[in-house]
Amino acid sequence: MTSDATSTDPATSDANAAGGQSLDDLPSIQSLLPHRYPFLLVDRIVSFERGKRIHAYKNVTINEPFFQGHFPSHPVMPGVLVIEAMAQVGGLLFQLSMGGDNLSEKLFYLVKVDNAKFTRMVVPGDRLDMEVELTRRIRNMAMYTGVARVDGKKAACAEFLCAEGKENER
């Protein structure tokens, strides 16, 4: 998906993007996820279909703290952080599908990753476009599939499971 919030594509139109809510009116990402800098890995929501899919992106800059050590002479975004970014996009899908008015009191954790494949390096200057689809919801767990692209070319893909944390685990 390479459209933006101003697209005329019906899948990203204001009426379909957020159940009648304009993308510009969606709550801010920081009100939906508990992550903060330097670990918030999503910059913008491009499109959203309640309970089904979401498209968001991260602008990857040389200022990212992980580039200091991975690798100083050839900076590459660690694959595990690409997966984490897709999981955060899945968290946005969950929060927005549940109403998205404010951060849920419940925390969800990434508990399983399957079929992860990395096919292109993500480097400073890239825009990491992530599309995540909800494939199954079971009680306090959600299964997702995600694809991350740079310039329309697949950089990574994975299936992942997120589960609600128990109160005494925090």
N, C-alpha and C positions, 0 to 999 in steps of 0.2 A: 504494500500500500504506500503510495507516494503522494497522497493528497494532503492538503493542509486545511485549516479550519475555515478558509474562505471558499473551499471547493464547492462545486455545484453537484458533485456526486451524491446521490440520494443516501448512500451509506454514511456520509459525513455531514449531511445537511443539519441545520440547527434542530429541526423537528425530530430527526432520528438520532442525532448524536448523543443526546442525554435525556431521552424520554421527554422531549418538549423543552428542555433547558438548553440555552445557547452555550457553546463551549466557553465563551468569554464569561459566562455567569457561573461556571462550575467553581466549587470551593477550591482554594489554593491547594497545591500538592502538599504543602507543609501542614495543612489542617486535616489531611487525610492519612498521612503516614507518620509514624513516630520517628523516622530517621531525620538526621540533621547533618549539616556539613561537618566533616568531609564525606559522610557516608550516604547522603541522599543522592541517588544516582539517576534521577528523572528530572528533566527541566520543563517539559511541556506535554500536555495531552493534546493530541491531534484529532482523534475521533473516539467515540465511545458508544457502544450498544449495550444497554442495560442487561446484565446477566449473561452476556455472550462474548463480547470481544472489546479490545481497546487497542489503540495505537498511540504511542508516546515516544518521545525521544530524549536523548541526552547529548548535549554538545560536549565533546571530549576536548579538553584544553591541556596545554603543556603545564598549566598550574596545578593539575591534579597531584596530590601528595604522593600517590603510589609511583608516579613516574621517576621520582628521585632514586628509587632503587630497582625499578623494573622497566627498562634497563637504562641507566644514565646515558649511554652512548647510542642506544637504539630503543627509545621509549615505546612500549607496547602495553595496552590495557590488559591486566591479567584476566584470563578467561573466567575465573571464578567470580570476578566482579561483573563481567558481562551477564553471567547467570543471575547474580544477585540483582542487577538492574532489571532483568526481565521479571524476577520474583517481585520486586517492588511495583512494577507495572501491574502484575497480577493483584497485588494488594490494593492498588488504585481501583481496579475493576471491581473487586469485592466491595470496597467502601462506597463507591459511587452506585453500585447496584443495590446496596442496602440503604440508600438515601443520601449519603455523602454530605450531611449537614455539618458534622464535626467528627473528630477522631473518636472512633469507637473505644470504649473502655477496655475492650478485649484486644489482646495482642496475638498476632498470628506469626508463626515461625516457619521458615523453610525447613522441611524435614526430610525431603527425598528428592533426588535428581536422577532422572533416567535418560538414556539415549542422548547425552550431551555430545555435540559435535561442533568443532571449531574449524571453519574453512577459510577464514580471512583474518588477518591481524587488524586490531582497532588501534589507531595511533592518534596523536594530537592533531587536531584540525578536523577530525571526522565527526559526522553527526550520526550517532548510533540510533537508528530507527528500530523500535521494538513493537511487534504485534503479538499480543497474548490473547488466547482464547480459553474460556472456561470449558473444560471437557466433562467434568463431573463434580457434583457437590454431594458429600456424604456427611451428615451430622455436622461435626465441627471441623471438617476438612474440605479442601477444594483442590482439584487436580486441574492443571493448566498445561497447555502447550505454548511454547514461545519461539519466535524467530526474530533474530536481530540482524539488521542489514546496514550496510554502509554503501552509499551511492547506488542503491537498488540491488546490490550483490549480497548474498547471504554471508554473514560473518560467523553466526552461531545459531544453534537451535537446541532445544531441550524440552523434556517433559518434566514437570515438577509438581510436588505435593506440598501444600502449606496446611498447617493445623493450628487450631486455637490453643494457646498456652493455658495451663491450669493455673489458678490463682496462686497456689503455693510454690510455683516454679519461678516466680519473679523475685 
